[in-house]
Amino acid sequence: MQHKASLRISIAIITVLLFTANCTGQYEFSLLNTVDVNGNAEMISWQHNSSYLAATNSSKRRVNFYSWNESKLPNIITPDPVFSIETDGEPTSVSFSPDSNLAMITVLNDDQNSVGYVTAVNLTKNKYGRITAKIPVGFWPDNICVGHLGKLALVANEAEQNDETPGSIGIIDFSKSVYDGNAGIWSLHYSRLTGLEKILALPAGLIQPEYCAMSDKDEIAAVSCQENDAVVIIDLRKEEISFAGAIKLMPASEPDGVAIIDWYDSTVQKQGWLLGTACEGRKQKGGKRGGQRLDFFFIWSDEDKLRWEPLISIDLPPLFENRRVDPEGIDMVLWDNKAAVFAGCEKTDAIVCILLEQNRKHQIVGIVKVGSKPEGIKAGIYDDSVIVTSANEGENGSISICRLKKNSPKKLSKKTDK
């Protein structure tokens, strides 16, 4: 009993230190600002050197676009939107094109037996805020991600309200889409990927794709299927896009957010991709809750086939005095030859920052308190640091801005002297 009590005290001390110092040796992770946006903020998108940050407001059925200026840290966004896009149904996600000229929005249909749609919004200087496309997709589209090269957009259609409607994954192919310059309208080319039922060995009505992400060069993609405890891997390297398989997670994992970056694993000495997923978790029959962790996998190509293996899992409750955490959003960037990982924890109103090395070692750099119930997480490299934003859906809604940076040699020297 004494040992357990000592362990709990040690964990509590570590947690307090992480929240206050947020500094591990040469790295520092800190909160710069939390901006109240007077309305629900759920999913978020921006690009380096873009003019806007977009956040979905599901309660008001709109997507708000805020002025975004990286050079004005910590006041990087304005509290009031520059413009808003009203949607017919609930907006569930937003994603920017890499050139920041378009924002793609997924919108639910109030009729659960009817498909939702994707709306494209013009973000160019003289035409910002104009609707430039609207296309039907699958049932209850939950997430969209535009690739880093701007050739494809992936859509995860969750179809969670009705077992009679099929969950699906679709592709918007910009190379097959047509733009009418005179009218300023896109005719977007959308197609549904086939074979999802076979990959998951489930009827389509029970499949619930949740969140999607593409690798840095749009070579592979991942889609979490939350209630199915699986992450589907998609091979984008060939003209005919196809499913490569599914990573089955532990029961009751409930994977939510996913992220992929190009990655070299020095343990097996192979170039490939790093996949991270935030496992929100659900209660099992015995009352024990699953998930509450981040799972990482290494994916590589072997004779033109994609293969993968578990890399590490990081349990998050020990960082919060063994409280329920519910990780939801996750994002990663390659920074300082490491994977900089950021996970939003809804039940603790915090973002955890982790650095993962190529030899599979990791360190918890810090934890910062942000706004209430962080959902969407977006990270990007700015100068020599990483800017991280979270859309916080609790209370009246807010957007938090954090930064990961290296400590200066002078600061490190002072710590050594102490």
C-alpha positions in Angstrom: 0.0 0.0 0.0 2.9 2.3 0.9 4.4 1.7 -2.5 1.1 2.5 -4.3 0.7 5.7 -2.3 4.2 6.8 -3.2 3.6 6.0 -6.8 0.5 8.2 -6.9 2.4 11.0 -5.2 5.2 10.7 -7.7 2.7 10.8 -10.6 1.0 13.9 -9.2 4.3 15.7 -8.8 5.3 14.8 -12.3 2.0 16.1 -13.6 2.3 19.4 -11.7 5.8 19.9 -13.1 4.7 19.2 -16.6 1.9 21.7 -16.4 4.0 24.5 -14.9 7.4 24.0 -16.5 6.5 22.3 -19.8 10.2 22.0 -20.4 12.3 18.9 -21.1 16.0 19.8 -21.4 16.4 21.7 -24.7 12.7 21.9 -25.6 9.9 24.0 -24.4 6.2 23.7 -25.1 4.0 26.6 -24.0 0.6 28.2 -24.4 0.8 31.5 -26.1 -2.9 32.6 -26.2 -6.5 31.4 -25.9 -9.0 33.5 -27.9 -12.7 33.4 -27.1 -14.6 33.2 -30.3 -18.1 33.6 -29.0 -19.4 30.4 -30.4 -18.7 26.7 -30.7 -15.3 25.8 -32.3 -14.8 22.2 -33.2 -12.6 21.4 -36.2 -9.8 23.7 -37.4 -7.7 24.3 -40.5 -5.0 26.7 -41.7 -1.8 26.6 -43.8 1.6 28.3 -43.4 1.5 31.8 -44.8 -2.3 31.6 -45.3 -4.5 34.6 -44.6 -7.2 32.7 -42.7 -7.8 30.2 -40.0 -11.1 28.3 -40.3 -13.1 26.7 -37.5 -16.4 24.9 -37.7 -19.3 26.1 -35.5 -21.7 23.2 -35.4 -24.2 24.8 -33.1 -24.7 27.9 -35.4 -24.3 25.9 -38.6 -21.5 27.9 -40.0 -17.8 27.9 -40.6 -16.0 31.0 -39.3 -12.9 32.4 -41.0 -10.5 34.4 -38.8 -7.7 36.6 -39.9 -4.4 34.6 -39.5 -1.0 36.2 -39.3 1.9 34.1 -38.0 4.2 37.2 -37.6 1.9 38.6 -34.9 2.5 35.9 -32.3 0.8 35.5 -29.8 -2.1 37.5 -31.3 -2.0 35.3 -34.4 -5.8 35.4 -35.0 -8.5 38.0 -34.5 -11.4 37.2 -32.0 -14.0 38.1 -34.6 -14.3 36.3 -38.0 -13.5 38.1 -41.2 -16.4 36.2 -42.8 -18.6 33.2 -42.2 -20.1 30.5 -44.4 -23.6 29.5 -43.5 -24.3 25.8 -44.1 -27.7 24.0 -44.7 -26.7 21.3 -42.1 -24.1 20.8 -39.4 -20.6 21.4 -40.7 -18.3 18.7 -39.4 -14.8 19.5 -40.7 -12.8 21.9 -42.9 -9.5 21.5 -44.7 -7.4 24.0 -46.7 -5.8 23.4 -50.1 -2.0 23.6 -49.9 -2.0 27.0 -51.8 -4.7 28.3 -49.4 -6.9 29.2 -52.3 -9.7 26.8 -51.3 -11.4 25.6 -48.1 -13.3 22.3 -48.3 -16.2 21.8 -45.8 -18.1 18.6 -45.0 -21.8 19.1 -44.1 -24.3 16.7 -42.8 -27.8 16.3 -44.1 -30.6 16.7 -41.5 -32.3 13.6 -43.1 -30.1 10.7 -42.0 -31.2 8.7 -45.0 -29.9 11.3 -47.4 -26.2 11.9 -48.3 -24.3 14.9 -47.1 -22.2 17.1 -49.2 -18.9 19.0 -49.5 -18.8 22.7 -50.1 -15.7 24.5 -51.6 -15.1 28.1 -50.6 -12.8 30.5 -52.5 -10.1 32.1 -50.4 -8.3 34.2 -53.0 -7.8 37.9 -52.2 -10.5 39.4 -54.4 -13.0 36.5 -54.2 -12.8 35.3 -50.6 -16.0 33.8 -49.1 -17.6 32.8 -52.4 -19.0 29.3 -52.7 -17.3 27.8 -55.7 -18.6 24.2 -55.5 -21.1 21.9 -53.8 -21.1 18.2 -54.4 -23.0 15.3 -52.7 -20.8 12.6 -51.1 -21.7 9.8 -48.6 -24.0 9.5 -45.6 -23.0 11.8 -42.7 -19.6 13.0 -43.9 -17.5 13.5 -40.8 -14.1 14.5 -42.0 -12.2 15.8 -45.1 -8.5 16.2 -45.7 -7.0 17.9 -48.8 -3.6 16.3 -49.7 -0.4 18.2 -49.4 0.1 18.3 -53.1 -3.4 19.5 -53.7 -4.4 16.7 -56.2 -6.8 14.8 -54.0 -9.1 15.2 -51.1 -10.2 12.3 -48.9 -13.7 12.2 -47.4 -14.7 9.9 -44.5 -18.5 9.3 -44.4 -19.4 8.0 -41.0 -23.1 7.2 -41.5 -23.4 6.7 -37.7 -27.1 7.4 -37.3 -28.5 4.5 -39.2 -27.3 0.9 -39.7 -29.2 0.9 -43.0 -26.9 3.6 -44.5 -23.4 2.5 -45.6 -20.3 4.0 -44.1 -17.9 4.8 -46.9 -14.7 6.6 -48.0 -14.5 8.7 -51.0 -12.0 10.7 -53.1 -12.3 14.1 -54.7 -9.9 14.1 -57.7 -9.0 17.6 -58.7 -7.2 16.4 -61.8 -10.5 15.1 -63.1 -12.5 18.1 -61.9 -13.3 21.1 -64.1 -13.0 24.8 -63.3 -15.2 27.4 -65.1 -13.1 30.6 -64.8 -15.9 32.8 -66.1 -18.4 31.6 -63.5 -15.8 30.9 -60.8 -17.3 27.4 -60.3 -15.7 24.0 -59.8 -17.4 20.8 -61.1 -15.7 18.4 -58.6 -15.1 14.8 -59.4 -16.1 12.5 -56.5 -16.0 8.7 -56.4 -16.5 6.2 -53.7 -13.8 3.7 -53.0 -14.9 0.0 -53.2 -13.9 -2.9 -51.1 -14.2 -1.4 -47.6 -16.6 -4.1 -46.4 -14.1 -6.8 -47.4 -11.1 -5.1 -45.7 -13.0 -4.8 -42.4 -15.0 -8.0 -42.8 -18.2 -6.1 -41.8 -21.4 -5.1 -43.6 -21.3 -1.5 -44.8 -24.1 -0.4 -42.4 -21.8 -1.2 -39.4 -18.7 0.6 -40.8 -18.2 4.1 -39.4 -15.2 6.0 -41.0 -14.4 8.9 -38.7 -11.2 10.9 -39.4 -8.7 10.9 -42.3 -5.2 12.0 -43.0 -2.6 11.8 -45.9 1.1 11.5 -45.8 3.5 14.4 -46.7 3.7 13.5 -50.4 0.2 12.1 -50.7 1.5 8.5 -51.1 -0.7 6.8 -48.5 -3.7 7.7 -46.4 -5.3 6.5 -43.2 -8.9 6.6 -42.0 -10.0 5.8 -38.5 -13.1 3.6 -38.1 -14.0 4.5 -34.5 -16.6 2.0 -33.5 -14.9 -0.7 -35.5 -11.6 -0.4 -33.6 -9.6 -0.1 -36.8 -7.6 2.2 -39.0 -7.9 1.6 -42.7 -4.8 2.2 -44.9 -5.2 3.4 -48.5 -2.5 3.2 -51.2 -2.5 6.4 -53.2 0.6 5.8 -55.2 -1.0 4.2 -58.3 -3.5 5.6 -60.7 -6.1 3.2 -59.3 -6.4 4.1 -55.6 -7.1 1.0 -53.5 -7.3 -0.2 -49.9 -4.1 -1.7 -48.6 -5.7 -3.3 -45.5 -6.8 -2.4 -42.0 -4.9 -2.1 -38.7 -6.9 -3.8 -36.0 -6.6 -2.1 -32.6 -7.3 -3.5 -29.2 -11.1 -3.9 -28.3 -12.8 -0.7 -27.2 -9.9 1.5 -28.5 -12.3 3.8 -30.5 -9.6 5.5 -32.6 -10.6 9.1 -33.4 -7.9 11.5 -34.8 -5.2 10.1 -37.1 -2.0 11.7 -38.5 0.7 10.5 -40.9 4.2 11.8 -41.8 7.1 10.5 -43.9 9.4 8.7 -41.5 12.7 6.8 -41.4 12.8 4.1 -38.7 16.4 3.5 -37.7 15.5 0.3 -35.8 14.7 -1.6 -39.0 16.6 0.9 -41.2 13.7 1.5 -43.6 12.1 4.6 -45.1 8.4 4.7 -44.8 5.6 6.5 -42.8 4.7 7.1 -39.2 1.1 6.7 -38.3 -0.3 8.1 -35.1 -3.8 7.6 -33.8 -5.6 9.0 -30.8 -7.7 6.2 -29.1 -10.5 7.9 -27.3 -11.8 4.6 -25.8 -15.2 3.3 -24.6 -16.4 1.2 -21.7 -16.2 -2.6 -22.1 -18.7 -5.1 -20.6 -16.8 -5.3 -17.3 -16.9 -1.6 -16.9 -13.2 -1.0 -17.8 -12.6 1.7 -20.3 -10.4 1.0 -23.3 -8.3 3.4 -25.3 -7.0 6.5 -23.4 -3.7 6.2 -25.3 -1.8 7.1 -28.5 -0.9 4.2 -30.8 1.9 4.6 -33.3 2.7 2.3 -36.3 5.5 2.2 -38.8 4.4 1.6 -42.4 6.7 0.7 -45.3 6.5 -0.6 -48.8 7.7 -4.1 -49.5 7.7 -5.2 -53.1 5.1 -2.6 -53.9 2.9 -3.8 -51.0 2.3 -1.7 -47.9 3.1 -3.4 -44.6 3.1 -2.2 -41.0 4.0 -3.1 -37.5 3.3 -1.6 -34.0 5.9 1.0 -33.0 4.9 2.2 -29.5 1.8 2.9 -27.4 1.7 5.8 -24.9 -0.9 5.6 -22.1 -2.1 9.1 -21.2 -3.9 8.8 -17.8 -0.6 8.4 -15.8 0.2 12.0 -16.9 -3.1 13.2 -15.4 -3.1 11.4 -12.0 -4.8 8.4 -13.8 -7.9 10.5 -14.7 -10.0 9.8 -17.8 -8.4 11.7 -20.7 -10.3 11.0 -23.9 -7.7 11.9 -26.5 -9.4 13.1 -29.7 -7.5 15.3 -32.2 -3.9 14.5 -33.1 -1.3 16.1 -35.5 2.3 15.5 -36.2 5.1 17.3 -38.1 8.7 16.3 -38.8 10.8 18.8 -36.8 14.4 18.7 -35.5 14.7 15.2 -37.0 12.0 14.0 -34.7 8.2 13.5 -34.9 6.6 16.3 -33.0 3.3 14.9 -31.8 0.4 16.9 -30.4 -2.7 15.3 -28.9 -5.8 17.1 -27.6 -7.3 15.6 -24.4 -11.0 16.5 -24.1 -11.6 15.5 -20.5 -8.5 17.3 -19.2 -8.7 20.5 -21.4 -5.1 20.0 -22.3 -2.7 19.3 -25.2 0.2 16.8 -24.7 3.4 17.3 -26.7 5.6 14.3 -27.4 8.8 14.0 -29.3 9.4 10.6 -31.0 12.9 9.8 -32.3 13.8 7.6 -35.2 15.1 4.9 -32.8 11.5 4.7 -31.3 12.5 6.4 -28.1 10.2 9.2 -26.9 9.9 12.0 -24.4 6.9 13.9 -23.0 8.0 17.5 -23.6 5.1 19.1 -21.9 1.4 19.5 -21.2 -0.5 22.8 -21.5 -4.0 23.7 -20.4 -6.0 25.2 -23.2 -9.7 26.0 -23.6 -12.5 23.7 -22.7 -12.7 20.4 -24.5 -10.1 20.6 -27.3 -11.3 18.8 -30.4 -9.5 19.7 -33.7 -5.7 20.0 -33.5 -3.5 21.6 -36.3 0.3 21.9 -36.2 2.7 23.7 -38.6 6.3 24.7 -38.7 7.0 28.5 -38.5 10.6 29.7 -38.6 12.4 27.4 -36.1 9.4 26.4 -34.0 6.1 24.6 -34.3 2.8 26.5 -34.0 -0.1 24.4 -32.6 -3.7 25.4 -32.6 -6.7 23.7 -31.0 -10.4 24.3 -31.5 -12.0 24.1 -28.1 -15.7 23.1 -28.3 -16.7 23.6 -24.7 -18.4 26.5 -23.0 -18.7 29.4 -25.5 -15.9 28.1 -27.7 -12.3 29.2 -28.0 -9.1 28.7 -30.1 -5.8 28.2 -28.4 -2.4 28.8 -29.8 0.7 27.0 -28.5 4.3 26.8 -29.5 7.1 24.2 -29.3 10.6 25.6 -29.5 14.2 24.9 -28.6 15.5 26.6 -25.5 18.3 29.1 -26.2 21.9 28.0 -25.2 21.8 30.9 -22.6 18.7 29.5 -21.0 20.1 26.0 -20.9 23.3 27.3 -19.3 21.3 28.9 -16.5 19.5 25.7 -15.8 22.8 23.8 -15.7 24.2 26.3 -13.2 21.3 25.7 -10.9 
